[in-house]
Structure formats: C-alpha cells, structure tokens
Amino acid sequence: MKLYVGNLSFETTENDLQDLFEQHGAVNEVNLMMDRMTGKSRGFAFVTMNDDAQANAASSALNGRELNGRPLTVNEARPRADRPRPSGGKRNFSGFRR
C-alpha cells in the first residue's frame, strides 16, 4: 500500500521517514518529492509498505504525530487519475503584444 505523507518540514529526509515508518512494519520504498528548480523538499512524500495491515496501522499511528516540529498528514495515496483537474482551461500566451 502506498501512503501519502504531507506537511513535512523541509529538513525531513527519506531516512527520517524510513526510520519512523519501520516502527510499524516493513517499508518497501520512500520517495521524498523534491523541487526540480531548487532541489529542496516540496514538503510531501510517498511511503510504500508491502503489508496493508501494517500500512493502515502506520497511518493511524502517525497521522497528526509531530516530526521535526510539524504535525504529519498520513493517508492512503490516491492514484494520479483520481485527482481533480485544475479549472480554467488552457491559456495561450503566444499572442502578439501592442
């Protein structure tokens, strides 16, 4: 099961998350999302655990728990296709200017 972990401090590392989630079961993978331009953390990550029961236990235990001074948001990650699209439609900025 893949878990979304949000509201992370910019100082939080993948190792911090690995250690935290391993207290509740085997962690398969940790992906801390980084900004391409700055190389800094974007403040969220995905943690994959093989056992759904352990993942649910980790989610229940860690949601709201403080890490590096910030309360974590932990829940099951939704597939990309399920997320709503931003409204507003396409914008074309390649027009001519006066």
VMD Tcl script that builds the backbone (N, CA, C; Angstrom):
set m [mol new atoms 294]
animate dup $m
set s [atomselect $m all]
$s set {name element resname resid chain x y z} {
  {N N MET 1 A 0.840 -1.168 0.000}
  {CA C MET 1 A 0.000 0.000 0.000}
  {C C MET 1 A 0.893 1.242 0.000}
  {N N LYS 2 A 0.521 2.219 -0.806}
  {CA C LYS 2 A 1.269 3.464 -0.884}
  {C C LYS 2 A 0.574 4.508 -0.024}
  {N N LEU 3 A 1.359 5.153 0.853}
  {CA C LEU 3 A 0.839 6.175 1.746}
  {C C LEU 3 A 1.369 7.543 1.345}
  {N N TYR 4 A 0.492 8.545 1.416}
  {CA C TYR 4 A 0.878 9.934 1.222}
  {C C TYR 4 A 1.250 10.487 2.592}
  {N N VAL 5 A 2.383 11.184 2.666}
  {CA C VAL 5 A 2.825 11.812 3.909}
  {C C VAL 5 A 3.037 13.292 3.609}
  {N N GLY 6 A 2.208 14.131 4.201}
  {CA C GLY 6 A 2.269 15.558 3.916}
  {C C GLY 6 A 2.611 16.389 5.134}
  {N N ASN 7 A 2.774 17.696 4.903}
  {CA C ASN 7 A 3.118 18.699 5.905}
  {C C ASN 7 A 4.488 18.425 6.515}
  {N N LEU 8 A 5.415 17.973 5.668}
  {CA C LEU 8 A 6.767 17.678 6.136}
  {C C LEU 8 A 7.592 18.945 6.255}
  {N N SER 9 A 8.456 18.964 7.252}
  {CA C SER 9 A 9.439 20.024 7.390}
  {C C SER 9 A 10.444 19.882 6.245}
  {N N PHE 10 A 10.999 21.001 5.808}
  {CA C PHE 10 A 11.987 20.948 4.728}
  {C C PHE 10 A 13.267 20.241 5.149}
  {N N GLU 11 A 13.464 20.066 6.450}
  {CA C GLU 11 A 14.659 19.368 6.951}
  {C C GLU 11 A 14.476 17.848 6.994}
  {N N THR 12 A 13.256 17.370 6.820}
  {CA C THR 12 A 12.978 15.929 6.890}
  {C C THR 12 A 13.617 15.209 5.709}
  {N N THR 13 A 14.261 14.077 5.996}
  {CA C THR 13 A 14.923 13.290 4.953}
  {C C THR 13 A 14.186 11.972 4.738}
  {N N GLU 14 A 14.547 11.289 3.650}
  {CA C GLU 14 A 13.975 9.964 3.388}
  {C C GLU 14 A 14.336 9.000 4.512}
  {N N ASN 15 A 15.539 9.131 5.061}
  {CA C ASN 15 A 15.952 8.257 6.161}
  {C C ASN 15 A 15.099 8.482 7.405}
  {N N ASP 16 A 14.740 9.751 7.682}
  {CA C ASP 16 A 13.862 10.041 8.818}
  {C C ASP 16 A 12.533 9.312 8.660}
  {N N LEU 17 A 11.970 9.379 7.449}
  {CA C LEU 17 A 10.682 8.730 7.190}
  {C C LEU 17 A 10.805 7.215 7.248}
  {N N GLN 18 A 11.891 6.693 6.703}
  {CA C GLN 18 A 12.134 5.239 6.741}
  {C C GLN 18 A 12.152 4.759 8.191}
  {N N ASP 19 A 12.916 5.448 9.028}
  {CA C ASP 19 A 13.025 5.051 10.441}
  {C C ASP 19 A 11.683 5.147 11.149}
  {N N LEU 20 A 10.928 6.208 10.870}
  {CA C LEU 20 A 9.641 6.419 11.522}
  {C C LEU 20 A 8.625 5.341 11.141}
  {N N PHE 21 A 8.521 5.044 9.843}
  {CA C PHE 21 A 7.523 4.079 9.384}
  {C C PHE 21 A 7.925 2.641 9.683}
  {N N GLU 22 A 9.218 2.362 9.778}
  {CA C GLU 22 A 9.659 1.000 10.099}
  {C C GLU 22 A 9.275 0.579 11.510}
  {N N GLN 23 A 8.909 1.535 12.358}
  {CA C GLN 23 A 8.426 1.190 13.698}
  {C C GLN 23 A 7.085 0.458 13.620}
  {N N HIS 24 A 6.419 0.534 12.457}
  {CA C HIS 24 A 5.095 -0.064 12.298}
  {C C HIS 24 A 5.073 -1.208 11.288}
  {N N GLY 25 A 6.218 -1.506 10.660}
  {CA C GLY 25 A 6.279 -2.612 9.707}
  {C C GLY 25 A 7.355 -2.382 8.661}
  {N N ALA 26 A 7.447 -3.335 7.745}
  {CA C ALA 26 A 8.475 -3.289 6.707}
  {C C ALA 26 A 8.143 -2.218 5.665}
  {N N VAL 27 A 9.123 -1.364 5.395}
  {CA C VAL 27 A 8.974 -0.307 4.396}
  {C C VAL 27 A 9.652 -0.751 3.112}
  {N N ASN 28 A 8.909 -0.704 2.018}
  {CA C ASN 28 A 9.444 -1.103 0.732}
  {C C ASN 28 A 10.190 0.041 0.052}
  {N N GLU 29 A 9.602 1.251 0.105}
  {CA C GLU 29 A 10.187 2.383 -0.613}
  {C C GLU 29 A 9.739 3.698 0.015}
  {N N VAL 30 A 10.630 4.698 -0.002}
  {CA C VAL 30 A 10.313 6.054 0.440}
  {C C VAL 30 A 10.719 7.006 -0.675}
  {N N ASN 31 A 9.769 7.839 -1.130}
  {CA C ASN 31 A 10.047 8.835 -2.165}
  {C C ASN 31 A 9.702 10.218 -1.633}
  {N N LEU 32 A 10.729 10.991 -1.300}
  {CA C LEU 32 A 10.551 12.375 -0.866}
  {C C LEU 32 A 10.549 13.233 -2.119}
  {N N MET 33 A 9.469 13.979 -2.330}
  {CA C MET 33 A 9.336 14.786 -3.543}
  {C C MET 33 A 10.185 16.049 -3.424}
  {N N MET 34 A 11.019 16.273 -4.446}
  {CA C MET 34 A 11.936 17.408 -4.464}
  {C C MET 34 A 11.572 18.359 -5.598}
  {N N ASP 35 A 11.777 19.653 -5.375}
  {CA C ASP 35 A 11.549 20.662 -6.400}
  {C C ASP 35 A 12.682 20.579 -7.417}
  {N N ARG 36 A 12.349 20.533 -8.689}
  {CA C ARG 36 A 13.369 20.404 -9.738}
  {C C ARG 36 A 14.261 21.634 -9.839}
  {N N MET 37 A 13.678 22.795 -9.617}
  {CA C MET 37 A 14.434 24.040 -9.780}
  {C C MET 37 A 15.385 24.300 -8.612}
  {N N THR 38 A 14.897 24.120 -7.386}
  {CA C THR 38 A 15.693 24.482 -6.214}
  {C C THR 38 A 16.406 23.299 -5.567}
  {N N GLY 39 A 15.919 22.095 -5.831}
  {CA C GLY 39 A 16.498 20.916 -5.195}
  {C C GLY 39 A 16.048 20.728 -3.757}
  {N N LYS 40 A 15.123 21.576 -3.282}
  {CA C LYS 40 A 14.609 21.463 -1.918}
  {C C LYS 40 A 13.381 20.561 -1.886}
  {N N SER 41 A 13.093 20.085 -0.698}
  {CA C SER 41 A 11.907 19.258 -0.493}
  {C C SER 41 A 10.648 20.062 -0.803}
  {N N ARG 42 A 9.643 19.384 -1.367}
  {CA C ARG 42 A 8.356 20.024 -1.643}
  {C C ARG 42 A 7.400 19.867 -0.468}
  {N N GLY 43 A 7.829 19.184 0.588}
  {CA C GLY 43 A 7.018 19.082 1.798}
  {C C GLY 43 A 6.098 17.879 1.852}
  {N N PHE 44 A 6.264 16.936 0.915}
  {CA C PHE 44 A 5.475 15.710 0.979}
  {C C PHE 44 A 6.266 14.550 0.414}
  {N N ALA 45 A 5.798 13.341 0.745}
  {CA C ALA 45 A 6.492 12.124 0.322}
  {C C ALA 45 A 5.480 11.005 0.162}
  {N N PHE 46 A 5.949 9.910 -0.437}
  {CA C PHE 46 A 5.161 8.688 -0.539}
  {C C PHE 46 A 5.966 7.564 0.080}
  {N N VAL 47 A 5.302 6.791 0.938}
  {CA C VAL 47 A 5.925 5.644 1.593}
  {C C VAL 47 A 5.142 4.414 1.179}
  {N N THR 48 A 5.844 3.403 0.640}
  {CA C THR 48 A 5.207 2.166 0.207}
  {C C THR 48 A 5.538 1.058 1.196}
  {N N MET 49 A 4.479 0.408 1.685}
  {CA C MET 49 A 4.629 -0.722 2.599}
  {C C MET 49 A 3.927 -1.920 1.971}
  {N N ASN 50 A 4.553 -3.103 2.043}
  {CA C ASN 50 A 4.005 -4.296 1.396}
  {C C ASN 50 A 2.750 -4.818 2.073}
  {N N ASP 51 A 2.680 -4.719 3.373}
  {CA C ASP 51 A 1.562 -5.279 4.135}
  {C C ASP 51 A 0.519 -4.185 4.411}
  {N N ASP 52 A -0.697 -4.383 3.910}
  {CA C ASP 52 A -1.761 -3.384 4.073}
  {C C ASP 52 A -2.114 -3.151 5.541}
  {N N ALA 53 A -2.101 -4.201 6.345}
  {CA C ALA 53 A -2.436 -4.058 7.771}
  {C C ALA 53 A -1.395 -3.182 8.465}
  {N N GLN 54 A -0.117 -3.392 8.138}
  {CA C GLN 54 A 0.939 -2.574 8.730}
  {C C GLN 54 A 0.838 -1.132 8.239}
  {N N ALA 55 A 0.502 -0.946 6.971}
  {CA C ALA 55 A 0.356 0.401 6.416}
  {C C ALA 55 A -0.797 1.130 7.093}
  {N N ASN 56 A -1.920 0.436 7.304}
  {CA C ASN 56 A -3.050 1.049 7.995}
  {C C ASN 56 A -2.697 1.394 9.436}
  {N N ALA 57 A -1.936 0.526 10.090}
  {CA C ALA 57 A -1.508 0.790 11.461}
  {C C ALA 57 A -0.589 2.009 11.507}
  {N N ALA 58 A 0.330 2.099 10.541}
  {CA C ALA 58 A 1.244 3.241 10.477}
  {C C ALA 58 A 0.470 4.530 10.224}
  {N N SER 59 A -0.491 4.472 9.316}
  {CA C SER 59 A -1.301 5.644 9.000}
  {C C SER 59 A -2.061 6.129 10.224}
  {N N SER 60 A -2.689 5.219 10.942}
  {CA C SER 60 A -3.444 5.582 12.145}
  {C C SER 60 A -2.540 6.151 13.233}
  {N N ALA 61 A -1.396 5.522 13.420}
  {CA C ALA 61 A -0.492 5.938 14.496}
  {C C ALA 61 A 0.230 7.252 14.192}
  {N N LEU 62 A 0.542 7.493 12.916}
  {CA C LEU 62 A 1.399 8.639 12.584}
  {C C LEU 62 A 0.641 9.865 12.099}
  {N N ASN 63 A -0.614 9.722 11.710}
  {CA C ASN 63 A -1.382 10.879 11.263}
  {C C ASN 63 A -1.567 11.835 12.441}
  {N N GLY 64 A -1.080 13.062 12.305}
  {CA C GLY 64 A -1.151 14.050 13.372}
  {C C GLY 64 A 0.055 14.055 14.293}
  {N N ARG 65 A 0.906 13.042 14.194}
  {CA C ARG 65 A 2.106 12.987 15.029}
  {C C ARG 65 A 3.110 14.023 14.547}
  {N N GLU 66 A 3.807 14.636 15.482}
  {CA C GLU 66 A 4.765 15.679 15.141}
  {C C GLU 66 A 6.111 15.076 14.747}
  {N N LEU 67 A 6.667 15.602 13.649}
  {CA C LEU 67 A 8.005 15.228 13.196}
  {C C LEU 67 A 8.717 16.505 12.777}
  {N N ASN 68 A 9.854 16.758 13.385}
  {CA C ASN 68 A 10.635 17.977 13.114}
  {C C ASN 68 A 9.784 19.239 13.267}
  {N N GLY 69 A 8.924 19.244 14.296}
  {CA C GLY 69 A 8.149 20.430 14.613}
  {C C GLY 69 A 6.863 20.622 13.825}
  {N N ARG 70 A 6.469 19.653 13.016}
  {CA C ARG 70 A 5.243 19.792 12.214}
  {C C ARG 70 A 4.383 18.539 12.335}
  {N N PRO 71 A 3.053 18.709 12.464}
  {CA C PRO 71 A 2.162 17.540 12.534}
  {C C PRO 71 A 2.002 16.913 11.156}
  {N N LEU 72 A 2.225 15.619 11.075}
  {CA C LEU 72 A 2.158 14.908 9.794}
  {C C LEU 72 A 0.719 14.673 9.350}
  {N N THR 73 A 0.523 14.656 8.051}
  {CA C THR 73 A -0.723 14.203 7.443}
  {C C THR 73 A -0.394 12.892 6.749}
  {N N VAL 74 A -1.014 11.804 7.179}
  {CA C VAL 74 A -0.735 10.487 6.599}
  {C C VAL 74 A -2.055 9.844 6.200}
  {N N ASN 75 A -2.167 9.472 4.924}
  {CA C ASN 75 A -3.334 8.732 4.461}
  {C C ASN 75 A -2.964 7.944 3.207}
  {N N GLU 76 A -3.882 7.089 2.782}
  {CA C GLU 76 A -3.615 6.269 1.598}
  {C C GLU 76 A -3.509 7.169 0.374}
  {N N ALA 77 A -2.479 6.946 -0.423}
  {CA C ALA 77 A -2.271 7.749 -1.629}
  {C C ALA 77 A -3.313 7.384 -2.673}
  {N N ARG 78 A -3.835 8.398 -3.350}
  {CA C ARG 78 A -4.800 8.175 -4.434}
  {C C ARG 78 A -4.042 8.066 -5.747}
  {N N PRO 79 A -4.531 7.255 -6.659}
  {CA C PRO 79 A -3.897 7.182 -7.981}
  {C C PRO 79 A -3.976 8.537 -8.682}
  {N N ARG 80 A -3.031 8.815 -9.566}
  {CA C ARG 80 A -2.984 10.098 -10.265}
  {C C ARG 80 A -4.281 10.398 -11.006}
  {N N ALA 81 A -4.909 9.391 -11.598}
  {CA C ALA 81 A -6.112 9.595 -12.405}
  {C C ALA 81 A -7.295 10.072 -11.571}
  {N N ASP 82 A -7.298 9.805 -10.268}
  {CA C ASP 82 A -8.425 10.175 -9.414}
  {C C ASP 82 A -8.409 11.637 -8.979}
  {N N ARG 83 A -7.284 12.326 -9.163}
  {CA C ARG 83 A -7.200 13.703 -8.710}
  {C C ARG 83 A -7.977 14.631 -9.640}
  {N N PRO 84 A -8.658 15.618 -9.090}
  {CA C PRO 84 A -9.406 16.555 -9.938}
  {C C PRO 84 A -8.465 17.438 -10.754}
  {N N ARG 85 A -8.907 17.783 -11.941}
  {CA C ARG 85 A -8.136 18.662 -12.816}
  {C C ARG 85 A -8.337 20.111 -12.389}
  {N N PRO 86 A -7.294 20.933 -12.516}
  {CA C PRO 86 A -7.480 22.353 -12.204}
  {C C PRO 86 A -8.431 22.992 -13.211}
  {N N SER 87 A -9.235 23.915 -12.723}
  {CA C SER 87 A -10.186 24.579 -13.618}
  {C C SER 87 A -9.504 25.737 -14.340}
  {N N GLY 88 A -10.155 26.234 -15.368}
  {CA C GLY 88 A -9.615 27.395 -16.054}
  {C C GLY 88 A -9.273 27.133 -17.497}
  {N N GLY 89 A -9.057 25.901 -17.857}
  {CA C GLY 89 A -8.745 25.589 -19.250}
  {C C GLY 89 A -7.347 26.040 -19.658}
  {N N LYS 90 A -7.077 25.897 -20.945}
  {CA C LYS 90 A -5.771 26.250 -21.488}
  {C C LYS 90 A -5.633 27.752 -21.655}
  {N N ARG 91 A -4.428 28.221 -21.486}
  {CA C ARG 91 A -4.149 29.623 -21.735}
  {C C ARG 91 A -3.073 29.699 -22.803}
  {N N ASN 92 A -3.258 30.580 -23.735}
  {CA C ASN 92 A -2.286 30.746 -24.801}
  {C C ASN 92 A -1.649 32.129 -24.666}
  {N N PHE 93 A -0.370 32.134 -24.308}
  {CA C PHE 93 A 0.327 33.402 -24.107}
  {C C PHE 93 A 1.208 33.762 -25.299}
  {N N SER 94 A 1.012 33.090 -26.403}
  {CA C SER 94 A 1.897 33.335 -27.553}
  {C C SER 94 A 1.280 34.328 -28.535}
  {N N GLY 95 A 0.405 35.168 -28.051}
  {CA C GLY 95 A -0.226 36.176 -28.924}
  {C C GLY 95 A 0.669 37.367 -29.156}
  {N N PHE 96 A 0.200 38.312 -29.894}
  {CA C PHE 96 A 1.005 39.489 -30.168}
  {C C PHE 96 A 0.705 40.573 -29.154}
  {N N ARG 97 A 1.701 41.400 -28.877}
  {CA C ARG 97 A 1.554 42.485 -27.902}
  {C C ARG 97 A 1.613 43.827 -28.608}
  {N N ARG 98 A 0.926 44.771 -28.054}
  {CA C ARG 98 A 0.958 46.127 -28.629}
  {C C ARG 98 A 2.040 46.944 -28.013}
}
mol reanalyze $m
mol bondsrecalc $m
mol representation Tube
mol addrep $m
